[in-house]
């Protein structure tokens, strides 16, 4: 088949993408602890290799994989979880599928490739068992509670105390106490629900998420002396945390990003504003000067 230069270039890009993803899945399969997860990843790796050879029939060229992309998605999957890494890569593949439809007349097998690609995500979601996603509800509880409560508390402390060291100390004590309380509550809640989750692990995820959020929110008060600037930094950090976590959920679980992001930001900032106003009233009514 005589291919136009444009079509030839496009096919070579798809071909390189397929062989790259073949090696990504293959490397992840080697590190998979679960035999079931390993078999799924190896199966998808072979499908990607088959797609590579399909394109090769038309291009008549060998294409080297993108080594940077292999390492990129391998380490993303290792750090942030297998499901997140694979779905992030598959999301990029969905964009490529939109262009596949334009090639269906030139390449009869393109429809088969598209169907196999669409099945990848469903197979992964059904068969891959990942602990961090099983306990994502516990992480959400700790993260959301810390953002809402501590952002509001720090806003109130900022105006009431007006001393960065006192604000940091008070916020840290408040945050650690709240983290232990939330972890204990999650332990009792998970134990009473009896849904097959380990109460100790559930409480651990909740407590760790809470404490890490506390540390990040208090950090500006440990580094700077202007308490209004510190409050601004804390609010900015809270937005970044909310954005990052909701992006993670939107990729790993397919949940909507914008609505959840705006909801969490609205809650955190609304409570922070109300707490700031309460702090102002406390200083005004009681005449407290620190």
GIHUQUI-V185780 format. One record per backbone hydrogen bond with DSSP energy under -1.0 kcal/mol. CO is the residue of the C=O (numbers start at 1). NH is the residue of the N-H. E is the energy in kcal/mol with one decimal. If there is no record, write none. Layout:
CO;NH;E
CO;NH;E
//
This chain:
4;8;-2.9
5;9;-2.2
6;10;-2.1
7;11;-2.5
8;12;-2.0
9;13;-1.7
10;14;-2.0
11;15;-2.6
12;16;-2.3
13;17;-2.0
14;18;-2.3
15;19;-2.0
16;20;-2.0
17;21;-2.3
18;22;-1.8
19;23;-1.6
20;24;-1.8
21;25;-2.5
22;26;-2.0
23;27;-2.5
24;28;-2.1
25;29;-2.2
26;30;-1.6
34;38;-2.2
35;39;-2.2
36;40;-1.9
37;41;-2.3
38;42;-2.4
39;43;-2.0
40;44;-2.1
41;45;-2.2
42;46;-2.0
43;47;-1.7
44;48;-2.3
45;49;-1.9
46;50;-2.2
47;51;-2.2
48;52;-2.0
49;53;-2.0
50;54;-1.7
51;55;-2.2
52;56;-2.0
53;57;-1.4
55;58;-1.0
55;59;-2.1
56;60;-3.0
65;67;-1.1
66;70;-2.1
67;71;-2.2
68;72;-2.6
69;73;-2.5
70;74;-1.8
71;75;-2.4
72;76;-2.0
73;77;-2.0
74;78;-1.9
75;79;-2.4
76;80;-2.8
77;81;-1.0
81;85;-2.3
82;86;-2.5
83;87;-2.4
84;88;-2.3
85;89;-1.7
86;90;-2.7
87;91;-2.2
88;92;-1.1
89;93;-1.2
90;94;-1.7
93;97;-1.8
96;100;-1.1
97;101;-1.1
100;103;-2.0
103;107;-2.8
107;110;-1.7
109;113;-1.8
110;114;-2.2
111;115;-2.1
112;116;-2.2
113;117;-2.4
114;118;-2.1
115;119;-1.3
119;123;-2.4
120;124;-2.4
121;125;-2.5
122;126;-1.8
123;127;-2.2
124;128;-2.5
130;134;-1.6
131;135;-1.6
133;136;-1.1
135;139;-1.6
136;140;-2.7
137;141;-2.0
138;142;-2.1
139;143;-2.9
140;144;-2.8
141;145;-2.1
142;146;-2.0
143;147;-2.4
144;148;-2.5
145;149;-2.6
146;150;-2.0
147;151;-1.2
148;152;-1.3
149;153;-2.5
150;154;-3.2
151;155;-1.7
152;156;-2.0
153;157;-3.0
154;158;-2.2
155;159;-1.3
156;160;-2.1
157;161;-3.0
158;162;-1.0
163;167;-2.8
164;168;-2.6
165;169;-2.5
166;170;-2.8
167;171;-2.8
168;172;-2.4
169;173;-2.4
170;174;-2.5
171;175;-2.8
172;176;-2.7
173;177;-2.2
174;178;-2.2
175;179;-2.4
176;180;-2.3
177;181;-2.0
178;182;-2.7
179;183;-2.5
180;184;-2.2
181;185;-2.2
182;186;-2.5
183;187;-2.0
184;188;-2.2
185;189;-2.6
186;190;-2.7
187;191;-2.2
188;192;-1.9
189;193;-1.7
190;194;-1.6
198;202;-2.5
199;203;-2.4
200;204;-2.0
201;205;-2.6
202;206;-2.0
203;207;-2.7
204;208;-2.8
205;209;-2.1
206;210;-2.0
207;211;-2.6
208;212;-2.6
209;213;-1.6
210;214;-2.3
211;215;-2.5
212;216;-2.0
213;217;-2.3
214;218;-2.1
215;219;-1.5
218;221;-1.3
219;222;-1.4
220;224;-2.3
226;230;-2.3
227;231;-2.0
228;232;-2.1
229;233;-2.3
230;234;-2.5
231;235;-2.4
232;236;-2.1
233;237;-2.6
234;238;-2.2
235;239;-1.8
236;240;-2.1
237;241;-2.6
238;242;-2.4
239;243;-2.7
240;244;-2.7
241;245;-2.6
242;246;-2.3
243;247;-2.0
244;248;-2.2
245;249;-2.2
246;250;-2.4
247;251;-1.8
248;252;-2.9
249;253;-2.6
249;255;-1.0
257;261;-2.6
258;262;-2.7
259;263;-2.0
260;264;-2.4
261;265;-2.5
262;266;-2.5
263;267;-2.2
264;268;-2.6
265;269;-2.7
266;270;-2.2
267;271;-2.4
268;272;-2.1
269;273;-2.6
270;274;-2.0
271;275;-2.7
272;276;-2.4
273;277;-1.8
274;278;-2.1
275;279;-2.5
276;280;-1.9
277;281;-2.1
278;282;-2.5
279;283;-2.0
280;284;-2.0
281;285;-3.2
282;286;-2.2
283;287;-1.3
//
